[in-house]
Amino acid sequence: MNNKQLWNKVCVTDPKAVKPITGKQYSGNSPKPYWIVERLTDEFGPCGIGWGFTIINERFERFSDTDTLHVAAVRFWYVLDGKRGELEQIGQTKSSYQSSAGKFILDEDAPKKSVTDALVKCASYLGFAGDIFSGRWDDSKYVAQAAAEWEERKKGGKESGWLESDERLSWLADWLSFIDEATSTKNLKERVDEAVKAAKSQNDADAEGQFLAAQATKMAKAKKEAA
């Protein structure tokens, strides 16, 4: 299996499943947690069979008479190609605090939110909503591209059976490897153009999006290594 086959398959987020970050000292976007749960089920199967998680520990941290933080450590597991993988992450949520208006706020759902936060972070390490966590969502042109890709998926790309076939997955892995083995910026563009042309011939918008995402990832890696 190509090391980034799963990553490239799940990194593009449906704009309808994105929400702005609120209640933080920073701005940005995040994927809707239950959409991530749905995507995990798409890839691995039902929760508890193909994937799942365990709460390793949780605690409350008090910082003042009004400010308390809930922290949860989660161990996430999944089964891919018959192999089990595990990873751990920490999630946290303000459980009590004083608002800017001086009102005392108590969030009884803080423990649940902390676990959800940790679960989404674990999924991100596999590539789920990778475009958001890598900062690509700041580009309006990219968001439009993601929207178009998801519209194509919903229009019935799966009706032909092509998107679900082993033949298609093997074909996709070969093209992604072809792109990943590019030796220069020029060579990368030529390979991506060729791959995109092949995707268009199959009317496979999902593959086209994965090829462009692979190009962006490889260019970003090369830029980082050159710095």
C-alpha positions as CSV (number, residue, x, y, z in Angstrom):
1,M,0.0,0.0,0.0
2,N,1.2,3.5,-0.8
3,N,2.0,5.2,2.5
4,K,-0.3,8.1,1.8
5,Q,-3.1,6.3,0.0
6,L,-5.5,6.7,3.0
7,W,-4.3,10.2,3.7
8,N,-4.9,11.4,0.2
9,K,-8.3,9.7,0.2
10,V,-9.6,11.4,3.3
11,C,-7.8,14.7,3.5
12,V,-10.4,16.8,1.5
13,T,-13.2,18.1,3.7
14,D,-16.8,18.7,2.7
15,P,-17.3,22.5,3.2
16,K,-20.8,21.6,4.7
17,A,-19.0,19.8,7.5
18,V,-16.8,22.7,8.5
19,K,-17.6,25.2,11.3
20,P,-15.7,28.3,12.5
21,I,-13.8,28.0,15.8
22,T,-15.5,30.0,18.5
23,G,-14.8,30.6,22.2
24,K,-11.0,30.6,21.6
25,Q,-8.3,33.3,21.6
26,Y,-7.6,32.4,18.0
27,S,-9.8,32.1,14.9
28,G,-10.0,29.4,12.2
29,N,-12.1,26.4,11.2
30,S,-12.6,22.9,12.4
31,P,-14.4,19.8,11.0
32,K,-17.7,18.8,12.6
33,P,-16.9,16.0,14.9
34,Y,-19.8,13.7,14.0
35,W,-18.8,14.1,10.3
36,I,-15.4,12.7,11.3
37,V,-17.1,9.8,13.0
38,E,-19.0,9.2,9.8
39,R,-15.9,9.3,7.7
40,L,-14.1,6.9,10.0
41,T,-17.0,4.5,9.6
42,D,-16.8,4.9,5.8
43,E,-13.1,3.9,5.8
44,F,-12.9,1.3,8.6
45,G,-16.4,0.1,9.3
46,P,-18.7,0.4,12.3
47,C,-17.3,1.8,15.6
48,G,-16.2,-1.0,17.9
49,I,-15.4,-3.3,14.9
50,G,-13.2,-1.4,12.5
51,W,-12.2,1.4,14.8
52,G,-12.8,2.7,18.3
53,F,-11.3,4.4,21.3
54,T,-10.7,4.2,25.0
55,I,-10.5,7.0,27.6
56,I,-7.1,6.4,29.2
57,N,-7.6,9.0,31.9
58,E,-9.3,12.3,32.5
59,R,-9.0,15.1,35.1
60,F,-9.9,18.6,36.1
61,E,-7.3,21.3,36.4
62,R,-8.2,24.3,38.6
63,F,-6.5,27.6,37.8
64,S,-8.5,30.0,39.9
65,D,-11.7,30.2,41.9
66,T,-13.7,30.3,38.7
67,D,-11.4,28.8,36.0
68,T,-11.3,25.0,35.6
69,L,-10.0,22.9,32.6
70,H,-11.1,19.4,31.8
71,V,-8.4,17.2,30.2
72,A,-9.0,13.8,28.6
73,A,-6.4,11.4,27.2
74,V,-7.8,9.0,24.5
75,R,-6.3,5.9,22.9
76,F,-7.7,5.5,19.3
77,W,-7.4,2.3,17.4
78,Y,-8.3,1.2,13.8
79,V,-7.9,-1.7,11.5
80,L,-6.5,-1.1,8.0
81,D,-5.7,-3.9,5.5
82,G,-5.9,-6.4,8.3
83,K,-3.5,-4.6,10.5
84,R,-4.4,-2.8,13.8
85,G,-3.0,0.7,14.5
86,E,-3.1,2.7,17.6
87,L,-2.4,6.3,18.6
88,E,-3.1,8.6,21.5
89,Q,-4.0,12.3,21.9
90,I,-5.2,14.7,24.5
91,G,-8.3,16.9,24.4
92,Q,-9.2,19.7,26.7
93,T,-12.2,22.0,27.4
94,K,-12.9,24.9,29.7
95,S,-15.3,23.4,32.3
96,S,-15.9,26.5,34.3
97,Y,-14.8,30.1,33.8
98,Q,-15.9,33.7,34.2
99,S,-17.1,35.4,31.0
100,S,-16.0,38.9,29.9
101,A,-19.3,40.2,31.3
102,G,-18.4,38.8,34.7
103,K,-20.9,35.9,34.5
104,F,-19.8,32.5,35.9
105,I,-20.1,29.8,33.3
106,L,-20.3,26.1,34.0
107,D,-20.1,23.7,31.1
108,E,-21.5,20.3,32.1
109,D,-20.6,18.8,28.7
110,A,-16.9,19.6,29.1
111,P,-15.9,15.9,29.6
112,K,-17.7,14.9,26.4
113,K,-16.1,17.8,24.5
114,S,-12.6,16.9,25.6
115,V,-13.0,13.3,24.5
116,T,-14.3,14.5,21.1
117,D,-11.5,16.9,20.8
118,A,-8.9,14.2,21.4
119,L,-10.7,11.8,18.9
120,V,-10.7,14.4,16.1
121,K,-7.0,15.0,16.8
122,C,-6.3,11.3,16.5
123,A,-8.2,11.1,13.2
124,S,-6.2,14.1,11.8
125,Y,-3.0,12.1,12.2
126,L,-4.4,9.7,9.6
127,G,-5.2,12.5,7.3
128,F,-8.9,13.1,8.0
129,A,-9.7,16.8,7.4
130,G,-6.0,17.2,6.6
131,D,-6.7,20.2,4.4
132,I,-8.1,22.1,7.4
133,F,-5.3,21.2,9.8
134,S,-2.6,22.0,7.2
135,G,-4.0,25.5,6.6
136,R,-5.3,25.0,3.1
137,W,-8.8,26.1,4.3
138,D,-7.5,29.7,4.4
139,D,-7.5,29.7,0.6
140,S,-10.9,30.5,-0.8
141,K,-10.0,29.0,-4.1
142,Y,-9.2,25.8,-2.4
143,V,-12.5,25.8,-0.5
144,A,-14.3,26.2,-3.8
145,Q,-12.4,23.3,-5.3
146,A,-13.2,21.1,-2.3
147,A,-16.9,22.0,-2.6
148,A,-16.9,21.1,-6.3
149,E,-15.2,17.8,-5.5
150,W,-17.8,16.9,-2.9
151,E,-20.6,17.8,-5.2
152,E,-19.3,15.4,-7.7
153,R,-19.1,12.7,-5.1
154,K,-22.7,13.3,-4.1
155,K,-23.9,13.3,-7.7
156,G,-23.3,9.6,-8.0
157,G,-19.7,8.9,-8.6
158,K,-20.3,5.8,-6.6
159,E,-23.2,4.6,-8.7
160,S,-21.0,3.2,-11.3
161,G,-19.1,1.1,-8.7
162,W,-15.8,2.5,-9.9
163,L,-15.0,4.5,-6.7
164,E,-15.5,1.3,-4.7
165,S,-13.7,-1.2,-6.9
166,D,-10.3,-2.8,-6.1
167,E,-9.3,-2.0,-9.7
168,R,-9.8,1.7,-9.0
169,L,-7.9,1.6,-5.7
170,S,-4.9,-0.1,-7.4
171,W,-5.1,2.4,-10.3
172,L,-5.2,5.3,-7.8
173,A,-2.2,3.9,-5.8
174,D,-0.1,3.6,-8.9
175,W,-0.8,7.2,-9.9
176,L,-0.1,8.5,-6.4
177,S,3.2,6.7,-6.4
178,F,4.0,8.0,-9.9
179,I,3.4,11.6,-8.6
180,D,5.4,11.0,-5.4
181,E,8.5,9.8,-7.3
182,A,8.7,13.1,-9.3
183,T,12.3,14.4,-9.3
184,S,11.8,18.1,-9.9
185,T,9.1,20.8,-9.8
186,K,8.8,20.6,-13.6
187,N,8.6,16.8,-13.5
188,L,6.0,17.0,-10.7
189,K,3.8,19.3,-12.8
190,E,4.1,17.0,-15.8
191,R,3.2,14.0,-13.8
192,V,0.2,15.6,-12.1
193,D,-1.1,16.9,-15.4
194,E,-0.9,13.4,-16.7
195,A,-2.6,11.9,-13.7
196,V,-5.4,14.6,-13.8
197,K,-5.9,13.8,-17.4
198,A,-6.3,10.1,-16.6
199,A,-8.8,11.0,-13.8
200,K,-10.9,13.2,-16.1
201,S,-11.0,10.3,-18.6
202,Q,-12.6,8.2,-15.8
203,N,-14.8,11.1,-14.7
204,D,-13.3,10.6,-11.3
205,A,-13.3,14.0,-9.5
206,D,-12.2,12.3,-6.2
207,A,-9.0,11.0,-7.8
208,E,-8.4,14.4,-9.5
209,G,-8.6,16.1,-6.1
210,Q,-6.2,13.5,-4.5
211,F,-3.7,14.1,-7.3
212,L,-3.8,17.8,-6.8
213,A,-3.5,17.4,-3.0
214,A,-0.5,15.1,-3.5
215,Q,1.1,17.8,-5.7
216,A,0.6,20.4,-3.0
217,T,1.9,18.2,-0.3
218,K,5.1,17.3,-2.2
219,M,5.7,21.0,-3.1
220,A,5.3,22.0,0.5
221,K,7.7,19.3,1.6
222,A,10.3,20.4,-1.0
223,K,9.9,24.0,0.1
224,K,10.4,23.0,3.8
225,E,13.5,20.9,3.0
226,A,15.0,23.8,1.0
227,A,14.5,26.3,3.8
